[in-house]
Amino acid sequence: HLPVTHHISLKGHDKPLGAIALDQKGSRLITGGWDHMIRFWNFAGMTSSLRFFHEFDPMGEFHGAYTFNEICFNPDGDLFVLCRAHPQPLLFSREGKELYEFHKGDVYVAEMLYTK
């Protein structure tokens, strides 16, 4: 059990969360909601309003097409991967700039040798 001395409620999404990631320093939180928005929270610079400081729709013209299943920071905290209900994860900078869309793999991986 982690000792809990403080807690807050962050409000920003209109629908439930599908993915959440906290960087290793514990200073930045990224949330992905069923409202199809990614929101960035910065604990070091957060005011008493408890508002996110940045948001974007990573799906653009395909807004609403996919839900977000997982968000994960790399160990340095300068990149994150967004996995959606689609076989091609997206790689983003810490600021939310899309850097790469991974190649489509086999949705039902049977043998890794034959997966791109």
Secondary structure, 3 states (H helix, E strand, C coil): CCCCCCCCCCCCCCCCEEEEEECCCCCEEEEEECCCCEEEEECCCCCCCCCCCEEECCCHHHCCCCCEEEEEECCCCCEEEEEECCCCCEEEECCCCEEEECCCCCCCCCCHHHCC
